[in-house]
Amino acid sequence: MNDKIVVQVENLTKRFGTFTAVNNVSLSVRQGEIFGFLGANGAGKTTVIRMLCGLLLPSSGMGKVAGYDILTQPERIKRAIGYMSQKFSLYPDMTGRENLYFYGAAYGLGRKLIGERVMALSERLSLREFLDRPSKGLPIGWRQRLALAVSTLHHPKILFLDEPTGGVDPAFRRTFWSTLYDLAEEGATIFVTTHYMDEAEYCRRISIMHQGQIIELGTPHELVKKHRAANLEDMFVDLIRKRESDNA
């Protein structure tokens, strides 16, 4: 990891009518960092991710991702990043290989290069025996591996993962995170949302969202120590309970 900032936002806000889903969020992420975005369902994590990925315009605030402005250059951001959504978003009636070739072409890769990268990713993620099966018939863990392969096919510098291991078994989650560590070692920046506290321990830094706002930011160790908690999960639960009690 180096000191280059590749994701930076200031006072990012998103309103849907009278409802404020994201309220004045500010943060920065360095190149090669694994940054965890924590919060309960409905905290605003996915809305932030969608704005950072150029899929949703903010109501106010400013920011840059991979050097591109989130307000004026969303299409450039989309081509510079990898994005794995919370919901499986590949074409279910296409095989894994067909999905990879389709998305590779969409990213402007030549057929030969796509073939080379498909081969490399199938080895890295142990996908070989599943590549030629329809995506809809794959077990959830293998669908997630395929989605990760698609999101990294074009070698993005920044990878946004929205609850990538939801619903999969612990053994698969460990394998998945091992792959993320490898990608970070190779220079990729990983921005990941999760509600699993054991996964948050793998992140260099984490932020905690509650009701659309970031209420804590730091390394897992720093936050546990700051709140005098036994572990990260206790810290998270106590912090959210206190916030809800204060707002009651």
Backbone bond lengths (Angstrom), bond angles and torsions (degrees), N, CA, C in turn:
res aa  C-N    CA-C-N  psi(-1)  N-CA   C-N-CA  omega(-1)  CA-C   N-CA-C  phi
1 M - - - 1.453 - - 1.522 109.74 -
2 N 1.352 117.14 142.37 1.450 119.91 174.19 1.523 109.66 -121.79
3 D 1.334 116.45 -173.44 1.460 120.44 -174.07 1.526 113.44 -90.24
4 K 1.319 118.09 3.63 1.457 120.18 -179.30 1.530 110.11 -69.37
5 I 1.328 116.59 128.12 1.463 121.83 178.50 1.525 108.53 -85.67
6 V 1.321 117.20 122.60 1.467 120.32 -178.67 1.525 112.68 -112.57
7 V 1.323 116.77 -15.13 1.469 121.75 172.80 1.520 107.16 -133.53
8 Q 1.329 116.39 122.74 1.460 119.36 177.84 1.528 109.16 -146.49
9 V 1.317 115.75 126.40 1.461 120.74 177.18 1.526 109.16 -133.62
10 E 1.330 114.56 149.86 1.457 121.26 179.45 1.521 109.65 -133.56
11 N 1.322 115.67 124.36 1.467 122.86 175.42 1.533 112.50 54.60
12 L 1.325 115.67 39.70 1.455 120.88 -179.01 1.531 109.61 -69.26
13 T 1.317 115.98 126.74 1.467 121.75 -176.74 1.526 109.37 -136.47
14 K 1.337 115.48 140.22 1.455 120.35 174.72 1.524 109.64 -136.34
15 R 1.333 114.19 123.53 1.457 120.86 177.69 1.521 109.95 -114.18
16 F 1.309 114.68 142.08 1.463 121.64 171.54 1.532 105.98 -118.59
17 G 1.321 115.92 96.37 1.451 119.35 -173.12 1.517 110.11 66.86
18 T 1.326 116.28 -123.85 1.469 120.64 179.34 1.524 112.26 -90.95
19 F 1.343 116.94 -3.37 1.462 120.72 -178.28 1.521 110.45 -94.04
20 T 1.324 116.70 127.03 1.470 122.01 177.32 1.521 108.44 -97.72
21 A 1.338 116.31 106.82 1.460 121.34 -177.95 1.520 111.76 -81.34
22 V 1.332 116.69 -34.55 1.465 122.83 178.87 1.516 107.06 -133.40
23 N 1.344 116.11 130.00 1.451 120.42 -169.85 1.540 111.37 -127.39
24 N 1.333 115.55 100.08 1.474 121.86 173.55 1.529 113.64 54.71
25 V 1.318 115.79 53.37 1.462 120.97 178.51 1.529 110.04 -85.14
26 S 1.325 115.66 130.46 1.466 121.88 175.70 1.522 108.88 -130.46
27 L 1.318 117.03 134.20 1.463 121.36 177.98 1.518 110.07 -165.97
28 S 1.320 115.47 163.65 1.465 121.08 174.02 1.525 108.48 -140.59
29 V 1.328 115.34 147.75 1.460 122.37 -178.99 1.519 108.72 -131.64
30 R 1.335 116.28 135.06 1.455 121.43 -177.15 1.532 111.36 -91.66
31 Q 1.311 114.96 157.85 1.457 120.99 177.39 1.527 109.82 -62.18
32 G 1.335 116.11 133.62 1.453 122.19 178.65 1.513 114.18 83.51
33 E 1.319 117.27 2.52 1.464 121.53 -178.30 1.524 110.49 -87.51
34 I 1.331 116.63 143.50 1.457 121.75 167.41 1.523 105.98 -99.57
35 F 1.329 115.58 110.22 1.455 121.88 -173.66 1.520 108.89 -111.43
36 G 1.321 116.72 121.46 1.456 121.93 -178.44 1.514 111.93 -95.76
37 F 1.323 115.50 133.82 1.453 122.52 -179.34 1.524 106.94 -114.36
38 L 1.331 116.95 102.74 1.455 121.75 -172.37 1.520 111.31 -104.80
39 G 1.320 114.68 155.09 1.452 120.74 176.08 1.507 110.22 161.45
40 A 1.320 116.05 155.75 1.457 120.48 177.82 1.526 109.85 -68.97
41 N 1.328 116.70 165.31 1.457 120.70 175.38 1.524 109.28 -57.10
42 G 1.343 115.82 133.88 1.452 120.49 -179.62 1.516 114.42 88.47
43 A 1.338 117.13 2.88 1.467 119.97 -178.18 1.524 112.83 -73.81
44 G 1.332 117.04 -19.96 1.461 121.03 -179.79 1.514 114.44 114.28
45 K 1.337 117.37 4.89 1.471 121.08 -175.63 1.529 112.13 -61.80
46 T 1.317 116.34 -49.00 1.467 119.75 -176.84 1.521 111.12 -65.44
47 T 1.322 117.72 -35.97 1.467 120.74 177.96 1.516 110.49 -63.31
48 V 1.338 117.24 -41.42 1.467 120.09 176.34 1.526 110.49 -61.97
49 I 1.325 116.52 -47.68 1.471 121.00 179.75 1.522 110.95 -56.10
50 R 1.323 117.08 -45.62 1.472 120.75 -177.85 1.528 111.24 -64.51
51 M 1.325 117.50 -34.91 1.468 119.01 175.87 1.524 111.06 -69.29
52 L 1.328 117.04 -40.98 1.460 120.27 179.82 1.523 112.22 -66.56
53 C 1.328 116.42 -28.03 1.467 120.96 -178.24 1.526 112.45 -88.18
54 G 1.318 117.94 2.14 1.459 120.49 179.21 1.514 113.63 78.42
55 L 1.322 117.38 17.24 1.466 121.69 -178.58 1.520 112.98 -96.64
56 L 1.326 116.46 -12.64 1.458 121.51 -175.69 1.524 108.01 -149.50
57 L 1.317 117.02 126.43 1.458 120.30 179.71 1.530 110.46 -81.31
58 P 1.324 117.75 136.82 1.468 119.88 177.19 1.519 111.27 -71.25
59 S 1.322 115.49 156.69 1.466 120.16 174.14 1.518 110.58 -75.89
60 S 1.342 116.06 -33.63 1.460 121.40 175.81 1.518 108.56 -159.62
61 G 1.320 115.53 171.52 1.453 120.09 -176.78 1.512 110.94 100.30
62 M 1.326 115.46 178.62 1.458 120.47 -177.75 1.519 109.75 -147.14
63 G 1.324 115.74 163.52 1.453 118.49 178.05 1.512 112.35 177.88
64 K 1.341 113.50 164.74 1.453 120.38 176.42 1.522 109.57 -134.35
65 V 1.322 115.21 144.07 1.460 123.08 175.93 1.523 107.24 -131.02
66 A 1.324 116.53 123.17 1.470 121.91 -178.17 1.525 111.23 56.95
67 G 1.323 116.99 29.59 1.452 121.79 179.12 1.506 114.85 86.93
68 Y 1.328 118.37 -1.47 1.459 122.28 -177.64 1.526 111.16 -107.48
69 D 1.331 114.87 144.51 1.454 122.01 -176.79 1.526 110.33 -76.67
70 I 1.338 116.96 129.21 1.461 119.71 -177.31 1.527 112.29 -70.16
71 L 1.334 117.12 -18.92 1.467 120.38 180.00 1.521 112.79 -87.41
72 T 1.327 116.95 -37.67 1.467 120.18 -171.54 1.525 114.48 -112.74
73 Q 1.350 117.67 -13.24 1.470 119.50 -176.04 1.538 112.83 -130.15
74 P 1.331 118.18 44.46 1.470 119.16 -177.57 1.520 113.74 -61.89
75 E 1.337 118.00 -33.60 1.462 120.11 -178.98 1.527 111.46 -67.85
76 R 1.317 116.89 -35.34 1.470 120.00 176.85 1.517 110.55 -68.21
77 I 1.318 116.14 -37.73 1.461 119.81 177.68 1.530 109.87 -61.53
78 K 1.314 117.15 -44.94 1.471 121.35 -177.56 1.519 111.65 -57.91
79 R 1.326 116.93 -35.91 1.459 120.09 -177.99 1.529 112.26 -81.87
80 A 1.342 116.39 -18.59 1.462 119.77 -175.90 1.525 113.29 -92.28
81 I 1.342 116.73 -15.39 1.458 120.09 -173.43 1.525 111.21 -114.80
82 G 1.325 115.26 169.75 1.451 121.93 166.93 1.520 107.63 -112.38
83 Y 1.322 116.66 141.06 1.465 119.83 -176.57 1.520 109.64 -136.43
84 M 1.314 115.24 127.39 1.458 122.09 176.42 1.518 107.39 -120.61
85 S 1.318 116.50 109.88 1.455 120.76 -173.94 1.524 111.48 -78.71
86 Q 1.328 114.30 164.72 1.457 120.90 -179.44 1.527 110.78 -62.60
87 K 1.315 116.33 -37.59 1.459 121.99 179.56 1.523 109.51 -96.75
88 F 1.339 117.01 137.17 1.463 120.93 178.89 1.522 109.07 -57.49
89 S 1.336 116.44 120.59 1.465 120.39 -169.19 1.527 113.77 -118.57
90 L 1.332 118.07 10.72 1.465 119.48 177.75 1.527 109.78 -83.26
91 Y 1.328 115.48 168.56 1.466 119.68 -177.94 1.524 109.20 -76.69
92 P 1.340 118.24 114.92 1.469 121.12 -171.34 1.521 114.49 -67.48
93 D 1.340 117.95 -28.50 1.459 119.79 -177.69 1.527 113.11 -88.08
94 M 1.329 116.09 -4.82 1.456 120.65 176.09 1.513 109.59 -95.27
95 T 1.306 117.44 150.87 1.462 120.40 175.85 1.523 109.55 -71.88
96 G 1.327 115.08 168.68 1.449 119.08 176.33 1.517 111.60 -59.03
97 R 1.310 116.34 -43.08 1.476 120.53 -179.91 1.525 110.67 -62.79
98 E 1.330 116.63 -43.12 1.468 120.31 -179.90 1.527 110.91 -63.67
99 N 1.334 116.85 -39.91 1.461 120.02 176.27 1.519 111.04 -61.70
100 L 1.318 117.30 -44.79 1.456 121.20 -178.91 1.530 111.26 -62.99
101 Y 1.320 117.34 -42.99 1.459 120.03 179.04 1.525 111.17 -67.43
102 F 1.337 116.19 -38.19 1.464 119.96 179.53 1.528 111.00 -63.03
103 Y 1.326 116.17 -49.44 1.462 119.34 -178.21 1.525 111.56 -71.36
104 G 1.319 117.52 -32.97 1.460 119.65 175.76 1.511 111.33 -61.25
105 A 1.332 117.06 -42.92 1.467 121.23 177.58 1.524 110.51 -64.60
106 A 1.342 116.66 -38.10 1.468 120.38 179.06 1.524 110.82 -63.30
107 Y 1.335 116.71 -30.66 1.461 120.57 177.82 1.530 111.87 -85.51
108 G 1.315 117.38 1.99 1.451 120.53 175.57 1.515 114.80 85.27
109 L 1.331 117.73 15.98 1.468 120.73 179.03 1.524 109.93 -82.98
110 G 1.328 115.97 144.31 1.458 120.84 175.59 1.523 111.29 -73.29
111 R 1.326 116.53 157.04 1.460 121.00 -174.78 1.538 112.01 -60.82
112 K 1.321 116.90 -38.90 1.466 119.67 179.89 1.522 110.62 -64.61
113 L 1.332 116.39 -45.09 1.458 120.75 -179.91 1.528 110.61 -64.20
114 I 1.323 116.13 -39.86 1.467 119.42 177.45 1.524 110.02 -59.55
115 G 1.324 115.83 -44.93 1.464 120.18 179.84 1.515 112.20 -58.82
116 E 1.337 116.32 -42.32 1.466 120.36 179.55 1.529 110.97 -64.72
117 R 1.320 116.19 -42.08 1.464 119.85 -177.95 1.522 111.71 -73.13
118 V 1.315 117.45 -34.59 1.472 120.42 175.52 1.526 109.72 -61.54
119 M 1.320 116.15 -42.67 1.458 120.07 179.21 1.533 110.36 -62.92
120 A 1.333 116.67 -45.03 1.467 120.32 -178.99 1.530 111.19 -64.73
121 L 1.324 117.03 -42.09 1.461 120.55 -178.85 1.524 111.87 -70.42
122 S 1.321 116.78 -34.64 1.465 119.27 178.92 1.522 110.66 -65.64
123 E 1.338 116.58 -32.16 1.463 120.17 175.48 1.526 110.72 -73.48
124 R 1.314 116.25 -47.37 1.469 120.90 -177.10 1.519 111.76 -60.94
125 L 1.339 116.92 -39.79 1.463 121.49 -174.28 1.527 112.80 -105.79
126 S 1.345 116.35 9.62 1.478 121.67 178.75 1.527 111.56 54.03
127 L 1.320 115.79 48.28 1.464 121.18 -175.67 1.530 113.89 -100.01
128 R 1.309 117.01 -4.50 1.461 119.85 -168.47 1.528 113.51 -51.01
129 E 1.338 117.35 -47.73 1.473 119.39 -175.10 1.526 112.70 -74.59
130 F 1.347 117.42 -8.94 1.463 120.33 -177.65 1.529 112.99 -108.12
131 L 1.331 117.74 -6.67 1.456 121.10 -172.90 1.523 113.71 -61.98
132 D 1.313 117.58 -32.92 1.455 120.09 -174.11 1.525 113.27 -104.91
133 R 1.323 116.06 21.82 1.459 121.68 172.59 1.525 109.34 -103.28
134 P 1.345 117.90 148.01 1.472 119.55 175.20 1.528 110.11 -57.57
135 S 1.310 116.54 137.41 1.461 121.05 -175.59 1.528 112.67 -59.66
136 K 1.320 117.12 -35.18 1.462 120.24 -175.39 1.527 112.25 -67.11
137 G 1.336 117.86 -20.21 1.455 120.29 -178.13 1.516 114.35 -92.68
138 L 1.330 116.77 -0.74 1.462 119.67 -177.36 1.529 110.94 -81.30
139 P 1.334 117.77 145.78 1.468 120.28 171.64 1.525 109.60 -59.32
140 I 1.330 116.70 154.91 1.462 120.57 -172.41 1.528 112.72 -57.86
141 G 1.325 117.54 -39.02 1.458 119.38 179.64 1.516 112.67 -61.54
142 W 1.312 117.09 -38.49 1.463 120.91 -179.77 1.521 110.89 -76.55
143 R 1.341 117.49 -30.97 1.469 119.67 173.40 1.529 110.04 -63.18
144 Q 1.330 115.65 -38.65 1.459 119.02 179.27 1.534 111.26 -67.72
145 R 1.327 116.60 -38.56 1.472 118.94 176.29 1.522 110.90 -63.35
146 L 1.337 115.64 -40.48 1.461 119.53 178.73 1.526 110.57 -64.48
147 A 1.334 116.59 -41.86 1.462 119.98 178.46 1.525 110.98 -62.93
148 L 1.330 116.83 -38.38 1.466 119.92 177.03 1.527 110.07 -65.31
149 A 1.323 117.12 -40.39 1.462 120.69 178.24 1.527 110.92 -60.19
150 V 1.330 116.79 -44.38 1.460 121.14 179.25 1.531 110.44 -62.53
151 S 1.329 116.64 -42.54 1.469 119.78 -175.80 1.528 112.78 -71.85
152 T 1.323 117.96 -17.80 1.474 120.86 -179.72 1.528 112.58 -109.49
153 L 1.315 117.51 1.81 1.466 121.96 -174.29 1.529 112.36 -57.84
154 H 1.324 117.41 -37.82 1.468 121.62 -175.74 1.525 112.23 -93.63
155 H 1.354 116.88 15.33 1.468 122.81 178.14 1.529 111.93 54.87
156 P 1.326 118.04 56.71 1.471 119.56 179.58 1.519 111.31 -69.63
157 K 1.316 115.79 151.58 1.460 121.33 177.78 1.525 111.37 -79.45
158 I 1.345 115.93 -25.15 1.456 121.30 -179.09 1.517 108.73 -129.54
159 L 1.332 115.34 133.42 1.461 120.99 -177.88 1.523 108.81 -122.07
160 F 1.338 116.09 120.76 1.453 121.82 177.54 1.522 109.05 -103.47
161 L 1.315 116.18 121.79 1.466 121.76 -177.10 1.525 109.01 -123.36
162 D 1.325 116.33 118.92 1.457 121.14 -176.80 1.530 109.47 -104.22
163 E 1.333 116.66 104.38 1.468 123.25 -177.78 1.540 110.83 49.04
164 P 1.327 118.23 56.27 1.475 120.68 -171.60 1.523 114.85 -68.29
165 T 1.334 118.27 -20.57 1.469 119.66 -176.13 1.520 112.22 -113.20
166 G 1.319 117.33 16.84 1.452 119.91 179.19 1.522 112.14 -61.30
167 G 1.318 116.75 127.54 1.455 121.29 175.68 1.513 115.57 83.44
168 V 1.339 118.71 5.12 1.464 120.39 -179.81 1.526 109.64 -106.97
169 D 1.332 116.25 162.07 1.458 120.53 -173.85 1.533 111.33 -76.40
170 P 1.352 117.07 159.88 1.470 121.18 -176.36 1.528 114.02 -58.86
171 A 1.325 117.27 -36.12 1.467 119.53 -179.53 1.524 110.49 -63.36
172 F 1.341 115.79 -42.48 1.455 118.86 178.34 1.524 110.94 -65.88
173 R 1.336 116.52 -38.68 1.465 119.08 -179.71 1.527 110.96 -60.67
174 R 1.334 117.38 -38.79 1.469 119.65 177.85 1.521 111.04 -64.46
175 T 1.337 116.29 -42.71 1.466 120.45 178.52 1.521 110.93 -62.53
176 F 1.329 115.53 -42.55 1.456 121.23 -179.40 1.526 110.70 -60.98
177 W 1.335 116.25 -44.91 1.462 119.52 -178.78 1.518 112.02 -70.46
178 S 1.306 118.08 -29.86 1.454 120.46 174.21 1.528 110.33 -61.15
179 T 1.326 115.89 -39.63 1.461 120.59 177.45 1.524 110.67 -65.25
180 L 1.339 117.07 -40.84 1.464 120.00 178.96 1.528 111.27 -62.63
181 Y 1.336 116.74 -39.04 1.462 120.12 176.90 1.522 110.61 -61.61
182 D 1.334 116.63 -41.74 1.463 120.03 178.84 1.526 110.84 -61.42
183 L 1.337 116.21 -43.17 1.465 120.30 179.99 1.528 111.08 -63.51
184 A 1.330 116.63 -40.65 1.461 119.98 178.71 1.528 110.85 -65.43
185 E 1.332 116.56 -38.88 1.469 120.28 177.63 1.524 110.89 -61.65
186 E 1.335 116.06 -28.99 1.458 121.19 179.55 1.531 112.07 -84.16
187 G 1.336 116.70 -0.63 1.460 120.28 174.92 1.510 116.16 109.07
188 A 1.329 117.49 -3.53 1.456 119.72 179.68 1.528 110.11 -75.67
189 T 1.313 116.08 147.97 1.455 122.73 174.07 1.525 107.74 -98.53
190 I 1.316 116.84 130.26 1.465 121.89 -176.96 1.524 108.89 -113.28
191 F 1.325 116.24 120.33 1.463 122.72 176.74 1.527 105.89 -115.30
192 V 1.333 117.04 110.78 1.455 120.01 -168.89 1.519 111.61 -130.48
193 T 1.335 116.22 133.04 1.459 120.00 172.52 1.527 108.56 -96.46
194 T 1.318 114.96 142.40 1.465 119.66 178.64 1.516 109.62 -157.97
195 H 1.325 116.12 155.22 1.465 119.65 171.04 1.524 110.19 -116.42
196 Y 1.348 116.42 9.20 1.457 121.11 175.23 1.526 109.33 -90.75
197 M 1.327 116.54 117.66 1.455 119.35 -177.43 1.525 112.62 -67.98
198 D 1.345 117.61 -29.92 1.461 118.53 178.08 1.530 110.75 -67.41
199 E 1.338 117.17 -31.13 1.462 119.78 176.40 1.531 110.98 -71.87
200 A 1.316 116.28 -35.39 1.460 119.89 179.39 1.525 111.20 -60.25
201 E 1.322 116.59 -29.70 1.467 120.55 178.76 1.524 111.61 -63.48
202 Y 1.331 117.92 -23.88 1.460 121.55 -179.65 1.531 112.17 -77.00
203 C 1.329 117.50 -15.79 1.462 121.33 -174.55 1.527 111.28 -83.29
204 R 1.318 115.74 146.69 1.465 119.30 176.63 1.523 110.11 -68.16
205 R 1.329 115.86 -45.33 1.457 121.04 174.59 1.516 109.10 -134.39
206 I 1.312 115.09 156.95 1.467 120.13 176.77 1.525 108.93 -134.85
207 S 1.322 114.94 153.47 1.462 120.62 167.72 1.521 106.70 -121.89
208 I 1.315 116.15 152.39 1.465 121.40 179.05 1.519 107.97 -119.50
209 M 1.332 115.55 123.03 1.458 121.43 178.57 1.519 110.01 -101.59
210 H 1.328 114.49 144.41 1.464 121.10 174.83 1.523 107.86 -149.33
211 Q 1.328 115.12 122.72 1.461 121.66 179.15 1.527 112.17 51.03
212 G 1.332 114.47 45.75 1.457 120.70 173.46 1.507 116.43 83.53
213 Q 1.340 117.83 0.93 1.450 120.34 -178.60 1.528 111.01 -123.83
214 I 1.330 116.09 150.40 1.463 120.50 171.01 1.520 107.45 -82.70
215 I 1.336 115.69 120.39 1.464 119.68 -177.40 1.526 112.43 -107.09
216 E 1.331 117.69 -11.37 1.462 121.42 174.65 1.514 109.62 -153.42
217 L 1.327 115.56 150.72 1.462 121.45 179.98 1.517 108.61 -154.32
218 G 1.339 116.67 129.39 1.456 120.29 178.49 1.510 110.87 163.85
219 T 1.320 117.34 -173.15 1.457 119.82 174.89 1.528 108.80 -76.20
220 P 1.331 117.81 154.76 1.470 119.09 177.50 1.522 112.62 -53.97
221 H 1.341 116.37 -42.73 1.461 119.97 -179.06 1.531 111.29 -63.92
222 E 1.332 116.87 -44.04 1.460 120.84 179.89 1.526 111.60 -59.56
223 L 1.321 116.75 -43.05 1.461 119.94 -175.67 1.523 111.75 -71.68
224 V 1.328 116.95 -38.65 1.470 119.85 176.61 1.525 109.70 -62.18
225 K 1.326 116.15 -44.25 1.469 120.60 -179.89 1.527 111.27 -66.16
226 K 1.315 117.10 -42.46 1.461 121.74 -178.12 1.524 111.59 -59.81
227 H 1.324 115.84 -41.05 1.465 120.17 -176.57 1.529 112.99 -95.59
228 R 1.343 115.62 6.95 1.456 121.75 176.64 1.538 112.06 51.67
229 A 1.316 114.24 45.43 1.466 120.71 -178.89 1.522 110.11 -99.45
230 A 1.322 115.80 161.07 1.459 120.52 178.80 1.527 111.16 -73.10
231 N 1.315 116.34 -33.02 1.459 121.21 -178.43 1.520 108.51 -159.99
232 L 1.323 115.68 177.69 1.462 121.40 -175.63 1.530 111.64 -65.28
233 E 1.314 116.77 -40.14 1.463 119.15 -178.75 1.527 111.26 -64.07
234 D 1.327 117.11 -43.62 1.467 120.07 177.64 1.525 110.91 -62.71
235 M 1.332 115.91 -40.40 1.459 119.94 178.68 1.522 110.82 -60.92
236 F 1.322 116.43 -45.71 1.464 121.78 -178.49 1.530 110.87 -62.35
237 V 1.324 116.37 -49.71 1.468 120.74 -177.89 1.521 110.82 -62.17
238 D 1.331 117.34 -45.61 1.463 120.76 -179.43 1.526 111.71 -64.21
239 L 1.332 116.29 -38.99 1.460 120.46 -179.08 1.525 110.90 -65.42
240 I 1.338 116.99 -45.27 1.464 120.56 -179.81 1.535 110.68 -66.09
241 R 1.322 116.90 -41.84 1.467 120.13 178.71 1.532 110.57 -60.90
242 K 1.319 116.66 -42.64 1.459 120.22 179.97 1.522 110.67 -63.58
243 R 1.318 116.74 -42.74 1.464 120.42 178.75 1.532 110.92 -61.69
244 E 1.320 116.04 -45.01 1.455 119.81 -179.41 1.520 111.29 -65.89
245 S 1.337 116.61 -36.56 1.458 120.81 177.39 1.523 111.21 -66.28
246 D 1.346 116.62 -41.30 1.459 121.23 179.44 1.513 111.96 -65.14
247 N 1.367 115.72 -31.54 1.458 120.05 -176.96 1.529 113.42 -89.23
248 A 1.355 115.26 -7.15 1.473 119.36 -177.11 1.537 111.44 -70.00
